[in-house]
Every structure is written in structure tokens, then in C-alpha cells.
Amino acid sequence: MAVRASLGCFPSEPALHDTCGMPWGVAVTPFAPADERGAAPATGDEGHLVPRCESCFGYFSTLCPLNRWSWTCVLCCADNDLPADAAARYARDGGGDDPPEMRSAFVDLLVPGEEGEAPAATTPVYVAAIDLSSSEEFVELVKSALLAALEALSPGSLFGLLTFSNKIGLYDVQGPIPIVKNVFIPPDSHGALHVDLEDVMPLCSFLAPIDSCKDRIAEALETIKPMSSWEVTANKSEVHDHVLHHTRGFGAALDALVNYLSSEYGKAFELARIFAFLSGPPNYGAGLLHTTSYEDHNAGKEGDNDGTLLQEQTNFYENLATSAVQAGVCVDLFAITNEYTDLASLKVLSIESGGSLFLYSSTDESTLPQDIYKMLSRPYAFGCVMRLRTSSQFKIANSYGHFFPDPQYLHVQHINCCDSFATYSYDFEFEKDSRFSRKSSPPVLQIAFKYTVLVHHADTSDVSNSDSRSKYSLQRRLRIRTIQYSTTANIWDLYDFVDPDVVLTILIHQVIWASLSDVQEARLLLQDWLVIAIAQYNKAYKNVRSGGDTEIYGIDVDFSHCSQLQPLSRFVFAILLSPLLQLNGEGIHPDYRTYLQCLFSALEPASLRQAIWPTLISYSSPDVEAEVHQSLSRTVFTSGSPIFLLDAYIDLLVYYSPTASATIPFPPPRDCILRSTIDRLKQERNITPKLVWIHGAHDDTTAFEKYLIEDQILDASHLASSSGFSSFLEEARSKVAQHGI
């Protein structure tokens, strides 16, 4: 569990926090195998025995003062009795047998089954839902992705295959030949299926064990054809056929599937994961979405109201997400289309259920098979519940990330599926009339993360292949991390302990949230934040005066006295240029912006920094790295290096200078340092970046030059008279001089 704070040293009082101008919060990666310094948790088997505070329900930790028969909660300072068995457990003997919570403030403990819980099947379940109102290229790509997924899934898992169009197809692959049964979807947007899927095909027939049925699942995949390839009966008109072949009853199909996998007594399965493959917008039956508003906007029939396309059209998918969470179902959405699909309405289904959203503009350049294999190959937890608690002087102001908020308990978050990359952010504020004083206890955070994992047991010779599910079991575990922070009344200390990556993470969440209502307003808020931050910094260093009319040339816009603040101006400039804050009329597809919102809101801080401000490395040759450049402008070409590697997280670009010697091979050979670096970056990433080779002498360099951010132009709708990063800073300097603080 990695926890990074935007302010490593907390402000002692609200006025100091306001004065410094920096967001105050943390970014939490709960399923990371170690903390932010690389230290692993202390482990144990008795998570149910950790005492809890009777007042705030926080957990006992090594930071809590302990007496023979009582302990004091480090969060709320309440005294709690210690039962005799717990007192004996915590008796300090100086040996190495102390329980984990006495040895470390970061523990990972096994939790036995809780009484009263409805039993659920321990076998992991995966279901593919395939859109048939698509092209043959789409179906072939999905087939390749699912064959890759079958190789990554744990032995003993169950797999189901479903197709949808104007009807739902259920596949039974457990017999000698695959059998498909269909049920038609009512065209009514409020109508449900006339028959339950369980009545069409029993769930035990639909879900096939991967171990014994992998080949037959592959055979069933080969039988799947898009609607456009079906034979058409002679008595139907071409117009009717065209409409029929493009009906996409996605909402009704997913709603029926979630109900299929759920139980009236609670969860039917500990883990159920749906892979939904879409080739366009849902346009048939329940959950249909109208995309004419986007077409009218592009045709000039509507005003430039950017916010309308970012809002959900219907609450159908929000209600479906709630049902999925209650059933323990995670939905991963894969959209392979350049058609407007209104992902803004669909994203809630994956975000709240703990899933991921992927967007590929074409089948030709799609990395879908690699992405789904990487997603299923890395460790992940499911059935997660997370709660962050704070000491009494401050509280959570906002929380961000892909979770479902508990409807009853504040700041309790349900996460159906969580991998080691998934990150959740919080920003803080002081309680009313509160501060940290020398006499008060220091600020403390405690994050509790309860989750389930699939554990592989050593193979035994007496276990048959058909019973390989017995090699696996589910473990319910509890991670507890308790962190104590120092405080300061000195603004220079706050600045020195700023983590710019976490500041960026919180800013991105705030910008995304604000842009959902008004993109222009989000732009202005971000610009104003930077101007205020620069003004407060200069005031701290006596460069500006209150009331304005400050000498403009004395204003430091580069944060030259504090290295921790220096990246912030570049971050803000890059965010303003990013698709997150561009209008539809500026050439940004709204679905792409939604995809970036979902991607950026789940990235850990270092990865998010990479996506916002790419890394540029020059090479003297494919085997010799020359320099890591801080600047992203054409000035880097003066270094004389012939090769550049630009890492923008979702893109990896290798650029050869037009003047590069003809003796340098292009592309570089497989066994060089440059190739090894690229392979390592692709391996470490949770998505597969697009790799592009560009030779400046004969290729289009637009893809590379768009990442030279400091040379880009902000138009008048972004910031008046600004053209490039240097002009942007001059405009900020002018505003600080004009308004002071």
C-alpha cells in the first residue's frame, strides 16, 4: 500500500494552508505490494483479533499508546479496554513473537470467514459479451483478444460467452459441439426481457471450466460472425436489413447478464468479471443512447455548449452499476470504434464497478489482445472495501477514484476489482476551529483495505486435471496502514516538502470534476490557481506586495528558490493543452476525452506525470544514452543527438533527426540499449503504449512535435495573447503584478 502526500509536512493551521496555495491530500495505491519506499507489510493470520476503537472504529496499531489493560486510539485519543486475551497477546516480552500490528504500522493480515455472510462460489467467473452489430475486423480482433485472455486466466476459472445485437446469444460449450440459444431483446427502451436468462440456459451450462473446455471455447469463438455477414432472407428489404444489422442492445444485454450472475441472497460468486466489447453506441432496447446531439453540433445546428456532451443522457447505466456492485460483478468496457459512442454515459458502469475503460479508434492499430492479457496476468484483488480515517483535527474534503461509495457509511468505498496500479486520491481540510499545536497529538492517517485474493496451492500428484479448481482457494485479507505526519508553522517547510506529482494528481481530479459542468470554467479555475500559487510563493519570498502594482520584473514565476515547486507551471500549461480541457470544436473527440478522464483518474502519481509531461531522452547512438531533457521544445535539437525517445505513457515515439547519419540503422536493431529500454517500459506499463518510429528526413513528424509542449500555442479562449510556454509565464507574471495577493 503506497501512500504519497502532496504536503509531506502538514500545515499547522488553516491560514497557513490557505497561504501556501497548495492542495493538501494524499494518493493511495492500496494493492501495491509495498509502501512508497519499497517496504513490504508485516504479515499474519489473525486479522480478526486486531482491536478496534469503540469511538471511531479505527484499528489498533503500533502507534497507539498501550497499557496493561487498555489502549488509546491514535486517531481520536479515546481510551479502550483491552480484554484479557488481547492483553496477553500484546504483552511485551522483547522477543520476535509479537503480533504484526505490534511490529509495524503497515500490516497485511488473514481474516477468517465472517459469521452470517451468505456463502458464495469461490470459483472466479469471467464472461465475454461481444457486439455482433459490427464489422468482421472487429469480431476477429475480439476473438484474438479472448484467446489471449484464456491463456492468462487462472486454471479452474469458469468462462461464459455471450453475444448481443437485437438478441442475446448464450453459448453452451460443454458438449461435443457448441450450442447457442437466443432470446430477443424488446425494442422498448424501458422494457425488460420477456424471459430470464436462467430459463433460457441454466447458469451451470453457460459457465464452462477453462481447464477442460478451453479448446471448445476457442471453437465456439470461431463460429461467431457479425450480423452483416448473416444470410438475408429474400422477403426483407435492404433498408430493413441495414437497420437490423446495426441494432445494438447493449444495455438490455448487460442488465440481463448482471442479473444472471447475481443471487437473490447476495453474491452468487466471489469474483465475476464481464468483458464488454462495443463497436458503437447502444441504440436498441433498454439503455439506448441518442448520438444525434453530437452530429447536430458538428453540423452547426447547436450552440457551442461543450458541457452537454459530457453529461449522462440517462441514469440507466448508473443504476446498472449499482446492481453490478451489489452482485460483486466488475465490468471492463472495450470500445473499438471511431464512431461517437457517448462513453460519458457508459463510463459509470466500469468506474463504479471497479473495472477499466479502453478506447481504440481502429482495429488496425488496436493493442486489445496485449492489453487484456496484461490486465489478467497481473495480480488483482476483488470484493474490496476501503476506508481512510483521519485524526480529529482534520477531515476528508473530497475523494476521487474508481469506486462505489457506500450508501450508508461516509468515506467507505467499495471496489469490486483492484490491481496494483489502481490509485485513489483524497484532499483534506481542517475541522472547524481546529489546528495542530505543540500540545496536541500529531496528525495521523489510517487506511484500512479489506480484500479477497485467489491463492494457488502447490500441485499434488493425486489431484486430477479436471479437479484443478481444488488447487486454488480464496483468502480474505485486511491491510492496515497507520501514518503519523509532522507539522510546521513555516511556509518554507511546506514548500520544501511538496510532492509535485501528488499535487498534479489532485489537480487533475479537480479539473476533471469541474470540466464535467463547464470546460471554460475549469480552465479559468486552473489558471487562477497557478496565478495565486505564484503570488503566494513570491509573497513568502518578499517579491510581491499586497494590493497589486508590484514591480513586474521582480516576480519569480520559475519558483527558483524551491525545486519542488518548479514543475508546477509546466504541469498547468500541459493540462490546459490536453484534450481534457479542449472543446469539441477544437478537434477532440468527446469519447477520447472521456477515455482520458477514466485513465488519468486511476493512475498513480508517477505514471500520471508521465502522461501529462512526457520524458524525453536523447541518444548518441542506439547503444548510448546521452541526456534526459527537462524541456519539451525544439531547443533539445541543439544538443546534437541524432535519436530521441519520447515516453508519453500511452505513446512511445522514437524520433531520428533529419541530420542523423545514414550509418545509424533505422529502426534500431533488436539487441541495442534503446530497444531494451522500450521493451522495459512496455512491460512495466499497465496498458500497452503505441510505439511509433519517425525519421525526420522522410516521415511526417506531427505525432512527435505535438508532444513538444513548450512550443504549443494556447489560443485566446485559453489565455489571452499567449503563444507558447514562455508567453504563458509572462502572462501569469503580469497578472500577479496587477493583482498582487
ROZA-970408 format. One record per residue (C-alpha): x, y, z. Coordinates in steps of 0.001 Angstrom, whole numbers, plus 524288, in hexadecimal, padded with zeros to 5 digits. Example, Ala and Ser with C-alpha at 12.3 -4.5 7.8 and 13.67 -1.06 7.14 Angstrom:
<pts>
8300C7EE6C81E78
835667FBDC81BE4
</pts>
This chain:
<pts>
800008000080000
806BC80C3C7FB2A
8026881939800F7
8080D826057FBEB
804538332B801D2
8041183FC97FA1F
809AF846958061E
8136B83DC780D04
812EF8471881883
8050D84AF781C38
801368594C81E89
7FF1885C9182CCF
7F2F1864C882A83
7E8E18683181FF5
7EEAA875A781D48
7FBD386FC981A04
7F59D865F1810D5
7EE40870D2809E6
7FA97878FB8090C
802F986E79802B9
7F90F86C667F7B8
7FC0B85DCB7F64E
7F1F9852C37F68D
7F2AC84AC88030F
7EFD683C748015A
7F4EA82EE17FE69
7F5338250E7F34A
7F309816FF7F7C7
7F67080ACF7EFF2
7F097800A17F923
7F4657F40A7F22B
8026F7F8087EF62
80B197ED1D7F4BA
813597F69B7FCB3
812C08045B80200
817F2810497FAD2
825A780D687FFE9
825707FF2A7FBAC
823107F94780932
819F27ED84809B2
80F747EC2A81441
810977E38782033
807D17D7C081E09
7FFF37CEFE826F6
7F42A7C61682824
7EB8F7CC618327B
7E5BE7D87882C72
7D8F87D676833CD
7E0197D827840C6
7E4F17E60E83E5B
7DDBA7EEBC8483A
7D54A7F9C684333
7D247806B584996
7C4CE8073784FB0
7C3AD8159984BFF
7C8B58173B83DFF
7CA11808B883A37
7D84F80AB383685
7E1A37FF41837ED
7EC237FD5B8421E
7F9E97FFA183D0B
807988008C84246
805B080F618430A
7FAFE80DF384D40
7FF0D80FEF85B80
7FD75802DC86274
7FB9A7FFAB870D2
7F9E27F29B8775D
7EB0F7F28B87684
7E8047FDB986D22
7EC75804D186102
7EA6E8128985B97
7E5DF814B184DA4
7EFF081C948463A
7E5248226183DB8
7DB058275D84772
7E2C3825E48543F
7D7DD81DC885A50
7DBA1813DE864C7
7D796805D686223
7D7747FA1086B14
7E0127EEA086778
7D9F97E13286A03
7E2387D7268710C
7E5477CF42864D3
7E9697DB9485D74
7F1867E01F86918
7F8AB7D325868EF
7FA847D44A85A32
800A37E1C085B7C
809017DF0E8675F
816677E420863B4
820997D9A6865A7
82B257DF7985D30
82B3B7D38585469
8280B7D1DB84622
81AA37CBE88488D
813327D8A7849B8
807477D946840AD
809227E0DD833FB
801AC7ECDC838A1
80B817EE24843BE
817237ED5183A7A
812E07F65B82F7D
809328011C82C5D
807117FA6B81F36
8010E7ECD58202C
7FA647E31581738
7F2697D91281EB3
7EA317CD3781B79
7DBE57CEA081F55
7D3C77C24382183
7C6077C16081C0A
7BC5A7CA3A822D3
7B0647C4608291D
7A3627C746822C6
7A9037C97D8153D
7A1DA7C2B880A3A
7AAE07B87480432
7AF567BB597F65A
7B5FB7B2CC7EC53
7C4B47B4317ED76
7C7557B18C7DF20
7CAB37BDE27D74E
7C12C7C07B7CC3A
7C40A7C7CE7BF9C
7BA0E7CAED7B508
7BC937D0D97A7A7
7B1777D8EC7A1DC
7B3D77DB237934F
7AD2C7E52678AAB
7A8A57DEB177DF2
7A3A87EB1A77783
7B1927ED7D77338
7BB6D7EA8A76894
7C2B17DE00765E0
7CF667E4CD769A8
7C9867E82D776ED
7C5457DA2D77973
7D2727D4B777563
7D96C7DE2C77E8B
7D09A7DA52789E2
7D2F57CBF17870B
7E1A77CE31787BC
7E0207D59D7947F
7D7F07CAE079AB4
7E1807C05379691
7EC0E7C84D79D5F
7E3347C9C07A947
7E13C7BB127AA24
7EFE97B9597AB4A
7F0AC7C34E7B64F
7E5317BE9A7BE85
7E7B17B6317CA72
7E55E7A7987C8D1
7D8A47A3B67CF29
7D1A27B0237CADA
7C4637AFEB7C43E
7C21E7B6B57B741
7B5987BABB7B079
7B3487BF9B7A2A9
7A8277C8ED79F41
7A5117D0A6792FC
79B947DBEB79137
7951D7E3577862F
786467E3C078563
786EF7D6F678CD4
78F6A7D08C7971B
796D77C41D793E9
79AF07BACC79ED5
7A5447B07279BD5
7A60B7A2EE7A1D0
7B38B79D8379EA4
7B39A792047A7F5
7ADFD7884679E27
7B465782347922C
7B0B678E0E789E4
7ADDC79C1D78E07
79F6E79F5078F92
799EE7AD0A78F3A
78C807B0F67941B
786B97BE37790FD
77D107C722797A2
778047D34F790C6
779827E0AD796FC
76D077E8ED79776
76E927F59378FB4
7680D7FD4F79AA9
77234805B77A18A
76BAE802C07AE91
768C87F48C7AC08
76F407E8C47B24B
771537DB7B7AC49
765287D3237AB8C
76C927C79F7B158
7779C7C63B7BB33
784897C1827B5CA
7848E7B6A77BFED
778597B1437B963
77ED17B1FA7AC08
78B2E7AB057B07C
78EA77A6BC7BE4D
79A4C7AE367C37E
7A1BE7A17D7C5BB
7A0D779EC07B718
7A4B67ACA07B35C
7B0DF7AD577BBF8
7BAF67A3857B74E
7C76C79F907BE8D
7D3247A4C67B733
7DB88798EA7BA37
7D31878F1C7B307
7CC47797FD7A93E
7D6D27A15C7A450
7D74079B01796DB
7C87079AEB795A7
7C7CB7A92F799C4
7D15E7AC1A78EBD
7C8CE7A43A7856D
7BCD67ABE2789B7
7C4097B8B47874D
7C6C07B4727794E
7B81D7B2EA776E6
7B51A7C10577A8D
7B2347C9C376EE0
7AD9B7D7E976E59
79F857DA8876A7E
7A3CD7E0B175DC3
7A8C97D3777591C
79C557CBFF75C1B
794517C711750BF
788937CF9C74E01
77B857C9CA74A8F
775F07CE0A73D93
769877D44A742C7
7708D7DF0B74A71
773EA7EC43744E6
781C87F17A74491
77E247FCFD74D3D
7788A7F41975790
7848D7EB6C756D7
78D8F7F710758D1
786157FB4E764E2
785B77ED6376A1B
794527EB7E76861
797497F78B7707E
78E7C7F52B77C3F
7967A7F4CB78891
78EBF7F0DD794A4
79A3F7F2B379DD6
792E17F8057A993
788AA7ED5A7A9E1
793007E2DB7A7E0
79BA37E7B47B2F8
790197E9757BC19
78B907DB867B97F
7997C7D6627BAFE
79BAB7DCF87C823
78EDC7D7387CD13
792F67CA097C784
79F837CA447CF82
799557CF4C7DC0B
791AF7C8B67E6D6
785D07CD157EE51
78D327C96C7FAAF
799087D1F97F7B1
7A4E67CF047EF70
7A4347C28F7E772
7B2EB7C31E7E4F7
7BE397C9227EC5A
7C3957CE2B7DF81
7BBE87D04E7D2FE
7C1E17D8787C823
7BB787DC8C7BB6B
7C3497E0547AF5B
7BA167E8917A709
7BE637EB2D798FE
7B7787F6647920F
7B87F7FADE783DE
7AF5E8069278528
7A4EB80CFB78D97
799E38050B793C8
78E6D8083C78AE3
784397FDF278DC2
77BE27FA0479951
77E457FDC67A769
789C8806F77A946
789C880C2579B50
7915B818C97995B
78E768238378F90
79A768287278862
793778325A77FBA
7973C83D82788E3
7A58983BB578556
7A24083AD9776D8
79A098472C777A7
7A4F084E2477ECA
7AEBB84A9B7743F
7A51D84F36769F0
7A3D785C51770BE
795C385A367750D
798C985C5D7835C
7A0218669B78AF2
7AD9F863DC7901E
7A92585E5579D06
7B421854F179FE1
7AE728504D7ACB6
7A289849D77A696
7AA6483EBB7A0B2
7B15083BCC7AD61
7A4E3839647B504
79E4282C4B7B662
7923D82B0B7ADC6
78BB0821407B6AE
78D1281B8F7C448
78B5580DD77BEC4
799DD80AAF7BF47
79B78810B97CCB7
790B8807DC7D1CB
796ED7FC6B7CAB4
7A3FD7FF937D129
79D527FF3B7DE70
797BA7F1DE7DB53
7A5167ED287D6D5
7AB907F1B07E36F
7A14E7EAE47EBAE
7A3397DE657E3DA
7B20C7DF4B7E4C7
7B3377E0B87D607
7BE287E8AD7CFDE
7BC157EE057C219
7C7837F0EF7B900
7C3287F88D7AD0D
7CAC37F7A37A047
7C61380109795B2
7CC367FEB578857
7C67E8096577FDD
7C87B8171377A8C
7B9C88192F77AD6
7B438821E578583
7AFFB8182078FE6
7AD148214E79B54
7B6AD81B3A7A4CC
7B3158263B7AE0E
7A66081EE77B0AE
7ACA78116B7B0E0
7B8BE8141F7B918
7B184813407C615
7AF8A804C17C386
7BE19801EA7C3DD
7C23A80C8C7CD73
7B8EA808F77D86F
7BA127FA4D7D690
7C8EB7FAFE7D7BD
7CB637F81D7C965
7D3177FED07BEB6
7CF388061E7B268
7D72F804967A5F6
7D56880BD27991B
7DB6D807F878C11
7D8A28107678035
7DB008057377678
7DD117F6D8775CA
7E99F7F85576DFB
7F1A17FED2778AD
7EA807F9397846F
7F2617F33878F86
7E6597EC7379513
7EC2D7DE9F795DD
7F8477E39B79CE0
7F06A7EC447A611
7E6E77E1BC7AA54
7F1FC7D8027AC4A
7F9997E1C67B4AB
7ED687E51D7BC65
7EA9A7D6EB7BFD5
7F8C57D2D47C1F8
7FBD87DC6A7CCD6
7F7367DA2B7DAD9
7EA527E01B7DEC5
7E1417E01B7EA68
7D27A7DFA47EA2D
7C71E7E2097F35C
7CEE87ED5E7F92D
7CA6B7F71B80366
7D2DE802DD806D2
7D1C680D0981189
7DAEB8185381462
7DA1F81E2F82207
7E0AF82A7C8270A
7E3E282FB083472
7DA188392683A22
7E0028462A835C2
7DD948443282734
7D4A483C9F81E12
7D2A68380381027
7CD43842B980777
7CC4983ACA7FAE5
7CFC982D307F62F
7D2B78293F7E834
7D45781C8C7E0C8
7CD66810D57DB02
7C52380C3A7E652
7B71580B267EAC1
7B4148134F7F6E2
7AD2680C11801A5
79F12810DD80258
79F008106481130
7AC998133281671
7B42081F86812F4
7C18581D9480C90
7BFC380EE480B60
7C2C180AF47FD77
7BFB27FE307F68F
7C8F97F9AA7EBDD
7C4EB7ED527E4D1
7D23D7EB857DE7B
7DF1E7F2287E1BA
7EC947EFCC7DBD5
7F9DE7F46A7E07E
7F91B800C27D813
7EB9B805BF7DC3A
7ECD8812667E3F0
7E30081A3C7EBD5
7E4D18284F7F014
7DFE7830677FB72
7E11F83EA07FEDF
7E00C843B780CB7
7DB2484F5D81429
7DB978537582252
7D03F8510682B4D
7C9A585D8782FA9
7D1E28652983970
7DC6985AB28394C
7EB1585B42837C4
7F7358536283B01
7FE26858D9846D8
80A35854C584E43
801A384F7D85920
7F89F847BB85036
7FB5E83A6884A6B
801A883A7083CE0
7F8ED837E08310A
7F6758299F82DDA
7F0938226E82248
7EBD881470822A9
7E7DD80D1081667
7E0D28001A817E4
7DFA07F7CD80BA4
7D85D7EADA80C47
7D94A7E2658002D
7D8DC7D4A67FA8A
7E3627CDFE7F27F
7E45F7C1227EB59
7EF467B8D87F135
7F60A7ADF07E9CD
7F9917A1BC7F17F
804CB798C77EE36
8010178E7D7E443
7FF74780877E8EF
800387743C7E0D3
7F34176F157E5BC
7EB9577AD17E0C0
7E6127786B7D33D
7E62C782C87C8BD
7D76A783427C8B6
7D7A0786DB7D713
7E1F87916E7D61D
7D8D879B107DC8D
7DC84794877E96A
7EA4D799CD7E780
7E4FB7A76C7EA1C
7DE4D7AD9D7F5A4
7D99E7BB297F92D
7DFA07C2F580433
7D9357CE8480AB5
7E3A07D7E180F6C
7E4927E4EA81668
7EF047EF2C8140B
7F0957F9F281E0C
7F9F78054281C5A
7FB3780F7082716
8038F81B5F82402
807858268082CEF
80B9683369826C2
8135083EDF82BDC
80DF984CBA82B8B
813C685A1582957
810268684B82B3E
81A4186C428211E
815E786E1181302
8239786B3080DF2
822F685DBA8142B
8160D85B4380D50
81C0285EE780046
8280F8568280293
81F9E84A8080544
8164684C0C7F9C4
814E983FEC7F13F
81223845BD7E3BD
80D2A838D27DE44
8029F837DB7E8BA
7FF20846387E6E5
7FD5C843167D873
7F4F9837397DBCD
7EBA683F177E449
7EB3284A247DA47
7E7AB8408D7CF77
7DC6A83B1A7D77B
7D77D848CF7DA7D
7D8B884CF57CC3D
7D168840EE7C779
7C6A48432A7D166
7C53B8518C7CDC9
7C59D84EE47BF1A
7B9D4845E37C001
7B1B18520D7C254
7B91585C677BAAD
7C5FE85ADA7B39F
7C84C8697B7B2AD
7C62886B0B7C13E
7CFA785FE57C3EA
7D9F3866C97BBAD
7D839873797C310
7D8C786CB67D044
7E5928660C7CCB0
7EBA8872A67C7A7
7E74787A027D3CA
7ED0586F667DC7B
7FA65870F37D62A
7FA0E87FD57D6F8
7F67587F167E56C
800FA874CA7E7F4
80B4687D5A7E165
806A9889537E8D9
806C98825C7F5FC
8144187CCF7F35C
8198488A407EFBD
81311890387FB94
819DB886248041B
826BE88A2F7FE0B
8236A898C37FEDB
8223989AA37F021
8143E89FDD7EFB7
80C768A9627F7BE
7FE408A8BD7FBB6
7F50A8B0F87F3AF
7FB878AFA27E65C
804998B8C57DEB9
810558B0207E174
81C8B8B21A7D922
81A3B8A80F7CE66
828628A47A7CC07
82A638A0EB7DA55
8204E8960D7D9DD
825D88885A7D9B1
81D1487FC27D129
82720874B97D0A4
826B5871927DF47
8358F872DD7DEEC
836D9871ED7EDC9
82F83864E77EEC4
832758596C7E5DE
82635852287EA68
81D6985CB97E4A9
8249285E9C7D7CB
81D048544D7CFDC
80FB1859FD7D364
80F21864B57C8FA
8126785ACA7BE73
80819851737C3AD
7FD8F85BEF7C30B
8018B85FEF7B551
80113851BB7B0E9
7F3A484F7A7B702
7EE5685B8D7B011
7F340855ED7A334
7EE65848267A5D4
7E1D0842857A035
7DC04843377ADEB
7D9D6851D87AC55
7D7B98534379DC4
7CA82855CE797C7
7C40D84CB578E15
7C5CD856B478352
7D491856287855A
7D5C5848C977F31
7D5008406978B7B
7CB828352078AD5
7C3188354679736
7C4A682693798F0
7D36B82801798DF
7D2628325A7A35F
7C9D1829437AB78
7D3BF81E627A9B7
7DEA5827407AEA0
7D64E82B6A7BA30
7D4B881D2C7BE1F
7E305819EA7BBC4
7E8C3825BD7C2B5
7DFAF824967CE69
7E50F8170B7D1A1
7F3AB818F47CF49
7FD88819937DA44
804B2826B17DB13
8114F823017D402
809D181D447C880
800B1828EE7C7E6
80C4A832167C755
8116D82A147BBDA
8046482B757B4CD
8036983A227B70C
811BB83DE97B58E
818F48339B7AD77
8271982FB57AF63
8306E832C07A435
83D5F82B7A7A375
847B982DB079904
8510E8234479405
85E35824D178D77
85C068177C78760
8527880C4B789A4
85BDD8074479425
85FA38141079AD4
8561F81C537A2CA
85A3882A9C7A28F
85118832CF7AAEE
843C28339C7B174
83E0A840B47AD67
835E5848F97B6A7
830C8851817ABB8
826E684D4A7A184
829F7856BA79680
831A185730789F6
83D4E85C487916D
840A484E14794A7
844DC84C477868C
8507F8552F78913
8565784A4D79164
85B39843FE784FC
855EF8368C78870
8507A82F2777CBB
8464B826DD783EB
83B8B82A5778DA7
832818219F79594
8262A8284E79A5E
81E15821347A4AA
8104B826B47A5C2
80AC881AF37AD1C
800A18175D7A2DE
80A50819E5797D7
818A381689795E4
81EE981E1078AC5
82C7D81C1278542
830CE827BB77D2C
83CBD828187746C
841D4835A677120
841C28392F76291
8507883AC4763C1
8529982D57769E0
85D93825E576356
8597181BCE75954
862428121E76064
85900811F376C1E
84F088072176985
840BB80B0C76912
8394A8054876FE7
843C2801A9779E5
8480E7F37077B0A
841527EA327848F
84D297E85D78D5B
850227F6AD79047
84E6E7FE8979CD5
8438F806CE796CF
83B7D7FAC57937D
83DC47F52B7A10B
838DD801CC7A71D
82CA88018279EA5
829EC7F34C7A214
82B867F6407B094
82231801C47B00B
818027F9B87A8D6
8195A7EEC07B2AF
8180B7F79A7BEA0
80C127FED07B99C
7FE357FABD7BCEB
7FA077FDAE7AEEB
801517FB207A251
806C18080379D27
8065080A8078EA3
8140D809E6788F3
816DA8133877D9C
8237381434775B3
825CD8216176F38
8312A8257A766BB
831718343276510
83773833017577A
82BD082C6875120
8209082A3775AEC
8159E832F375FC9
81A8A8388176CAF
80D7F83DAB7719B
80BA0832B277B79
818BA83602781BD
817A8844C07811D
80A798450C787FE
8118E8406E79438
81B1284BE2793D4
811CA8527279D33
8198385EC679FEF
8186D862A379194
809B9860CA790E5
8005C86C3D78FD8
7F57386F3579943
7EAE78765B791D0
7E317881D2796D3
7D8CD8791C79CDF
7E359873597A5AA
7EB1D87F627A971
7EBA788C857A2CB
7F79C88F9479A68
7FE7B8830279E21
8069787B8D7943B
80F858719379A62
8141F86EA47A814
81CB887ABD7A981
81175883AB7A5A6
808A287C3B7AEF3
811EC87F2E7BA2B
812B288D807B64F
803EE88E537B69E
803D7888367C42A
80E68891C27C884
8063289D127C3A5
7FA37898657CB1C
801E4896F07D7B2
807798A49C7D611
7FA068AA2D7D35D
7F2828A3C17DE57
7FCD78A0977E860
7F6BE898327F2E3
</pts>
